[in-house]
């Protein structure tokens, strides 16, 4: 009982878990959207069981990447949009931020820990997001950049 159908439906994606919840929001290229994205992300992170410090880190990662999308990606152009997709499964929280800018190469950013990087504060957001999240990927195409961040749900984060 309970073994109804095979989990592999022939798709190329392996280990894909069913989403407990997913939401997509199309946001304006404005700094107000950063707050909106952060609060949406934190609400879902709480439902994933994340607490205190981990919530702060997730919020900061969303804030930094959204700010980059508005300021650097879309360059504040109001006609451009940012797409935020939040998904949670039993084992992870996935945050995807897509802008409509020219794209960027995370490897070309200045080292935020260098003397110059510390003074300018440039590249710090990506560095922090990479540090706080378990997975961090940037995909570029002609229509912008997509940043995917994943935080794993572990028993310690969930306060069990």
BAFI-3210 file (N, C-alpha, C; in Angstrom, 3 decimals, decimal comma, padded with zeros to 6 digits):
// residues 160
n [1|2|3|4|5|6|7|8|9|10|11|12|13|14|15|16|17|18|19|20|21|22|23|24|25|26|27|28|29|30|31|32|33|34|35|36|37|38|39|40|41|42|43|44|45|46|47|48|49|50|51|52|53|54|55|56|57|58|59|60|61|62|63|64|65|66|67|68|69|70|71|72|73|74|75|76|77|78|79|80|81|82|83|84|85|86|87|88|89|90|91|92|93|94|95|96|97|98|99|100|101|102|103|104|105|106|107|108|109|110|111|112|113|114|115|116|117|118|119|120|121|122|123|124|125|126|127|128|129|130|131|132|133|134|135|136|137|138|139|140|141|142|143|144|145|146|147|148|149|150|151|152|153|154|155|156|157|158|159|160]
n.u [000,833|000,444|002,415|001,947|002,714|005,570|008,355|009,960|009,349|010,332|011,654|014,569|015,576|016,915|016,445|014,653|012,536|009,112|007,480|006,549|005,474|005,263|006,018|005,692|006,737|006,345|008,281|008,714|011,439|012,664|013,821|012,020|010,999|012,894|012,511|010,007|010,565|012,346|010,727|008,798|010,424|011,422|009,094|008,456|010,777|010,537|008,361|009,640|011,015|013,292|015,251|016,088|019,396|019,893|017,653|018,189|020,461|019,482|017,634|019,380|020,877|018,882|018,195|020,620|021,054|018,714|018,968|021,234|020,101|018,237|019,825|022,301|021,732|019,160|019,628|018,074|016,047|012,770|011,060|011,846|011,735|011,828|011,982|010,945|011,224|010,148|010,632|009,781|010,809|010,650|013,318|014,765|015,111|014,531|015,599|015,075|016,220|015,609|016,786|016,437|018,655|022,006|023,376|025,899|029,253|030,057|032,625|034,192|033,951|035,333|037,525|035,923|037,197|039,625|041,812|040,934|038,376|037,149|037,060|035,526|033,261|032,311|031,040|030,515|027,930|027,358|029,390|028,656|026,113|026,835|028,326|026,468|024,486|023,760|023,946|024,850|024,285|024,893|023,311|023,657|022,103|021,142|019,077|019,373|020,328|020,188|019,956|020,373|019,706|020,167|019,113|019,722|017,482|018,156|018,273|019,313|018,948|016,222|015,620|015,147]
n.v [-001,178|002,270|002,373|003,404|004,545|004,672|006,787|007,921|009,695|009,572|011,891|013,969|014,961|013,999|012,935|014,929|016,485|016,441|019,562|021,245|023,657|026,384|029,556|032,255|035,475|038,486|041,212|044,776|046,715|048,031|049,417|048,986|046,526|044,813|044,596|043,404|040,942|039,882|039,629|037,800|035,591|035,050|034,370|031,922|030,535|030,343|028,622|026,407|025,691|027,004|028,934|031,808|032,728|031,492|032,288|035,031|034,996|033,902|035,882|038,045|037,136|037,026|039,736|040,943|039,759|040,438|043,237|043,518|042,624|044,646|047,022|046,508|044,518|045,150|047,788|049,702|050,331|051,067|049,763|047,205|043,920|041,834|038,465|036,449|033,339|031,125|028,102|025,338|022,215|019,064|018,978|021,229|024,790|026,784|029,514|031,614|034,161|036,199|038,513|041,109|042,058|042,646|040,493|038,892|038,043|036,106|035,408|037,457|039,469|041,789|040,665|040,433|040,369|041,488|044,313|046,494|045,630|045,516|048,176|049,326|047,777|046,302|043,510|042,176|041,313|039,048|037,408|037,065|035,877|033,502|032,385|032,031|030,360|026,955|026,161|027,955|029,443|030,971|031,762|032,842|034,468|035,868|037,427|038,267|037,634|034,756|033,898|031,212|030,055|027,804|026,526|024,048|022,080|021,234|019,108|020,517|023,233|023,342|023,214|020,883]
n.w [000,000|-000,713|-002,615|-005,234|-007,971|-010,155|-009,400|-011,316|-014,087|-016,595|-017,149|-017,586|-015,302|-012,327|-008,945|-008,371|-006,232|-005,173|-005,191|-002,277|-002,197|-004,374|-005,753|-007,984|-008,742|-010,491|-010,581|-010,279|-011,604|-009,241|-006,168|-004,123|-004,690|-003,738|-000,967|-000,982|-002,226|-000,376|001,935|001,012|000,467|003,030|004,406|003,184|003,826|006,581|006,714|005,787|007,938|008,761|011,055|013,113|012,819|010,351|008,885|008,768|007,173|004,774|004,102|003,728|001,546|-000,451|-000,528|-001,383|-003,934|-005,281|-005,212|-006,809|-009,215|-009,769|-009,773|-011,139|-013,075|-014,458|-014,498|-013,203|-014,963|-015,622|-017,364|-017,444|-015,937|-012,984|-012,241|-009,701|-008,287|-005,909|-004,274|-002,295|-001,031|000,729|001,483|000,684|000,087|-002,624|-004,446|-007,085|-009,091|-011,741|-014,080|-016,611|-017,814|-019,079|-018,264|-016,205|-015,248|-012,662|-011,970|-012,790|-011,023|-008,656|-006,043|-003,043|-000,630|-000,941|-000,436|-001,975|-002,677|-000,174|000,519|-001,560|-001,476|-003,488|-005,252|-002,972|-002,300|-003,929|-003,033|-000,313|-000,595|-001,869|000,192|002,263|001,241|000,216|-002,426|-005,329|-008,308|-011,462|-014,426|-017,712|-020,427|-023,587|-022,730|-020,140|-016,692|-014,600|-011,331|-009,221|-006,059|-003,399|-000,318|001,966|003,855|006,993|009,877|012,013|011,346|011,372|013,947|015,340]
ca.u [000,000|001,223|003,424|001,114|003,351|007,019|008,658|010,636|008,380|011,043|012,319|016,022|015,946|016,925|016,402|013,771|011,504|007,882|007,452|005,470|004,922|006,073|005,365|006,455|006,279|006,987|008,490|009,253|012,857|012,709|014,353|010,914|010,824|013,855|011,819|008,916|011,174|012,914|009,670|008,214|011,395|011,504|007,863|008,580|011,886|009,977|007,544|010,583|011,553|014,509|015,124|017,066|020,559|019,725|016,685|018,884|021,369|018,653|017,108|020,461|021,212|017,824|018,328|021,800|020,891|017,654|019,537|022,072|019,226|017,648|020,824|023,302|021,110|018,211|020,116|017,009|015,113|011,433|010,336|012,336|011,149|012,585|011,120|011,365|010,528|010,487|010,105|010,300|010,553|010,961|014,742|015,465|014,448|015,191|015,276|015,579|016,023|015,978|016,628|016,395|019,814|022,998|024,029|027,196|030,114|030,424|034,062|034,891|033,775|036,532|037,534|035,393|038,063|040,841|041,764|040,093|037,001|036,606|036,800|034,449|032,072|031,839|031,143|030,251|026,631|027,476|030,247|027,867|025,061|027,519|028,763|025,326|023,632|024,450|024,219|024,747|024,623|024,486|023,193|023,492|021,754|021,001|017,968|019,602|021,002|019,348|020,709|019,670|020,296|019,485|019,495|019,235|016,793|018,790|017,577|019,801|018,287|014,796|015,470|014,685]
ca.v [000,000|003,488|002,312|003,523|004,650|004,913|008,204|008,426|009,849|009,639|013,169|013,906|015,434|012,965|013,427|016,084|016,203|017,202|020,835|021,430|024,989|027,195|030,815|033,100|036,863|039,382|042,425|045,938|047,009|049,133|048,934|048,509|045,101|044,057|044,307|042,483|039,634|039,387|039,168|036,565|034,514|034,722|033,658|030,531|029,942|029,978|027,418|025,296|025,345|027,746|029,805|032,838|033,118|031,000|033,192|036,289|034,756|033,749|037,221|038,867|036,633|037,492|041,198|041,283|039,332|041,286|044,574|043,404|042,505|045,965|048,069|046,134|043,767|045,966|049,179|050,580|050,701|050,692|048,892|045,833|043,246|040,786|037,330|035,750|032,073|030,482|026,736|024,539|020,782|018,642|019,052|022,444|026,027|027,220|030,901|031,920|035,571|036,442|039,899|041,265|042,890|042,128|039,332|039,198|036,895|036,214|035,231|038,691|040,451|041,945|039,875|041,319|040,321|042,239|045,665|047,342|045,149|045,878|049,620|049,646|046,996|045,727|042,056|041,626|040,643|037,711|036,646|036,699|034,932|032,223|031,868|031,677|029,351|025,703|026,149|029,286|029,336|032,070|031,411|034,042|034,331|037,193|038,185|038,602|036,673|034,044|033,410|030,173|029,818|026,722|026,282|022,730|021,979|020,207|019,005|021,555|024,491|023,261|023,296|019,627]
ca.w [000,000|-000,790|-003,677|-006,421|-009,272|-010,129|-009,250|-012,508|-015,164|-017,855|-017,354|-017,438|-013,970|-011,300|-007,564|-008,234|-005,233|-005,403|-004,466|-001,302|-002,429|-005,273|-006,084|-008,907|-008,723|-011,453|-009,800|-010,977|-011,414|-008,284|-004,891|-003,274|-004,986|-002,928|000,299|-001,300|-002,478|000,875|002,850|000,443|000,672|004,461|004,785|002,764|004,592|007,896|006,528|005,581|009,258|009,093|012,219|013,513|012,015|008,986|008,244|008,487|006,052|003,570|003,801|003,210|000,209|-001,360|-000,620|-002,191|-005,324|-005,847|-005,418|-008,007|-010,392|-010,032|-010,013|-012,142|-014,163|-015,220|-014,409|-012,732|-016,038|-015,146|-018,306|-017,267|-014,773|-012,310|-011,925|-008,490|-008,084|-004,637|-004,218|-001,186|-001,017|002,094|001,813|000,269|-000,308|-003,857|-004,774|-008,423|-009,437|-013,146|-014,527|-018,068|-018,145|-020,010|-017,669|-015,614|-014,976|-011,247|-011,808|-013,147|-009,954|-007,823|-004,812|-001,989|000,541|-001,208|000,158|-002,824|-002,562|001,141|000,500|-002,498|-001,176|-004,749|-005,300|-001,645|-002,263|-004,504|-002,108|000,872|-000,996|-002,084|001,488|003,113|000,625|-000,093|-003,862|-005,930|-009,727|-012,331|-015,841|-018,529|-021,831|-024,179|-022,135|-018,742|-015,821|-013,641|-010,177|-008,466|-004,743|-002,697|001,082|002,362|005,133|007,820|011,158|012,932|011,008|011,680|015,400|015,899]
c.u [000,875|002,314|002,740|001,863|004,827|007,279|009,336|009,642|009,071|011,731|013,808|016,446|015,825|016,873|015,490|012,656|010,241|007,911|006,278|004,729|005,839|005,294|006,281|005,864|007,047|007,051|009,042|010,738|012,980|013,182|013,256|010,689|011,767|013,200|010,745|009,468|011,714|011,813|009,001|009,134|011,463|010,253|007,983|009,694|011,398|009,144|008,410|011,211|012,834|014,240|016,263|018,169|020,397|018,730|017,362|019,777|020,598|018,116|018,171|020,838|020,172|017,979|019,477|021,588|019,780|018,187|020,421|021,214|018,644|018,717|021,755|022,669|020,245|018,584|018,999|016,001|013,727|010,697|010,784|011,773|012,137|011,601|011,724|010,546|011,060|009,845|010,650|009,875|010,854|012,432|015,455|014,514|015,231|014,673|015,899|015,209|016,512|015,767|016,631|017,544|020,749|023,692|025,373|027,947|030,564|031,925|034,841|034,733|035,066|036,406|037,064|036,283|039,392|040,687|040,829|038,630|036,364|036,255|035,578|033,148|031,521|032,032|030,796|028,957|026,691|028,312|029,436|026,796|025,666|027,886|027,585|024,476|024,444|024,789|024,011|025,194|024,125|024,442|022,967|022,978|021,541|019,971|018,171|020,340|019,972|020,254|019,836|020,421|019,480|020,028|018,885|018,557|017,482|018,110|018,044|019,133|016,849|014,563|014,940|015,696]
c.v [001,237|003,454|002,383|003,535|004,967|006,410|008,764|008,496|010,022|010,965|013,009|014,305|014,290|013,638|014,636|015,704|016,958|018,484|020,828|022,723|025,687|028,456|031,603|034,491|037,643|040,740|043,546|046,067|048,218|048,580|048,482|047,007|044,232|043,649|043,254|041,065|039,038|038,874|037,903|035,378|034,078|033,996|032,191|029,831|029,516|028,716|026,187|024,873|026,072|028,709|030,815|033,163|032,688|031,879|034,507|036,132|034,619|035,118|038,104|038,433|037,121|038,989|041,576|040,944|040,135|042,696|044,569|043,366|043,867|046,941|047,723|045,426|044,661|047,451|050,163|050,977|050,157|049,755|047,432|045,246|042,245|039,688|036,590|034,472|031,434|029,103|026,069|023,097|020,335|018,880|020,318|023,602|026,541|028,609|031,207|033,361|035,768|037,908|039,930|042,150|042,207|040,882|039,734|037,905|036,993|036,063|036,498|039,759|040,585|041,092|040,766|041,330|041,030|043,619|046,561|046,934|045,549|047,358|049,925|048,933|046,308|044,218|041,379|040,831|039,225|036,832|036,163|035,676|033,547|031,564|031,323|030,541|028,094|025,591|027,561|029,155|030,560|031,545|032,704|033,649|035,746|038,062|038,468|037,518|036,029|033,500|032,408|029,933|028,738|026,635|024,949|022,808|020,857|020,203|020,086|022,892|024,494|023,224|022,010|019,093]
c.w [000,000|-001,844|-005,029|-007,732|-009,118|-010,064|-010,493|-013,649|-016,508|-018,096|-017,074|-016,029|-012,974|-009,932|-007,403|-007,272|-005,600|-004,580|-003,489|-001,629|-003,435|-005,615|-007,010|-008,861|-009,771|-010,787|-010,662|-010,681|-010,502|-006,947|-003,937|-003,489|-004,158|-001,612|000,097|-001,486|-001,193|001,803|002,330|000,698|002,122|004,940|004,412|003,538|005,981|007,791|006,261|006,904|009,619|010,235|012,269|012,520|010,567|008,228|007,867|007,266|004,738|003,139|003,181|001,792|-000,810|-001,609|-001,563|-003,666|-006,010|-006,133|-006,663|-009,266|-010,774|-010,528|-011,172|-013,342|-015,034|-015,222|-014,067|-013,799|-015,710|-016,091|-018,182|-015,980|-014,178|-011,951|-010,746|-008,374|-006,814|-004,627|-002,976|-001,352|000,414|002,481|001,381|000,007|-001,508|-004,216|-006,127|-008,751|-010,860|-013,476|-016,050|-018,533|-019,110|-019,480|-017,074|-015,360|-013,528|-011,029|-012,138|-012,063|-009,171|-006,562|-003,667|-000,746|000,300|-000,584|-000,643|-002,693|-001,245|001,181|-000,366|-002,150|-002,418|-004,745|-003,993|-001,608|-002,778|-003,581|-000,896|000,523|-001,211|-000,760|002,295|002,555|000,319|-001,570|-004,383|-007,380|-010,478|-013,751|-016,600|-019,899|-022,355|-023,481|-020,657|-018,002|-014,904|-012,556|-009,436|-007,172|-004,044|-001,277|001,466|003,720|005,905|009,169|012,127|012,653|011,483|013,188|016,022|016,877]
res [x|x|x|x|x|x|x|x|x|x|x|x|x|x|x|x|x|x|x|x|x|x|x|x|x|x|x|x|x|x|x|x|x|x|x|x|x|x|x|x|x|x|x|x|x|x|x|x|x|x|x|x|x|x|x|x|x|x|x|x|x|x|x|x|x|x|x|x|x|x|x|x|x|x|x|x|x|x|x|x|x|x|x|x|x|x|x|x|x|x|x|x|x|x|x|x|x|x|x|x|x|x|x|x|x|x|x|x|x|x|x|x|x|x|x|x|x|x|x|x|x|x|x|x|x|x|x|x|x|x|x|x|x|x|x|x|x|x|x|x|x|x|x|x|x|x|x|x|x|x|x|x|x|x|x|x|x|x|x|x]
***
